């Protein structure tokens, strides 16, 4: 491949992984918000147990996505195949 295509791919992969990282961070934020202040969400979800489990699930998925996005960003910048495959 020409050098310009590889450079473009590197930056596109970095941007995509940065979006995954940002989305995961947002999910963690919403999960923490629901866990700390559930009164605003009790109108939407009637059962308190479902709300609590949903908050923890949002946080777990958000942490996993943030970690995945961070490792992907590092892999894209360093051109590390194992980090990108992870």
Secondary structure by P-SEA (a helix, b strand, c coil): ccaaaaaaaaaaaaaaaaaaaaaaaaaaaaaaaaaacccccccccccaaaaaaaaaaaaaaaaaaaaaaaaaaaaaaacccccccc
